[in-house]
């Protein structure tokens, strides 16, 4: 999934995911630009590849500068919140 290499935040999300919504709302409220990839537009093979490479099984998948940092809990439990990636 080499399209998750952009600078800043990139979130792989899916519909009706409250944790995805919370992270996206936080980023929007704090004027941070981010890219969003809707998992419903991905092939099943790509989703399985993403899960295997990240060792993460739940949404959202959050990347910063192309590096996987985790999901909702990891995002809010680490210092990524104070760094301006826009």
Buried (B, 14 or more C-beta within 10 A) or exposed (E): BEEBEEEBBBBBBBEEBEBBBBBBEBBEEEEBEBBBBEBEEBEEEBBEEBEEEBEBEBBBBBBBEBEBBBBBEEBBEEEBEEEEEE
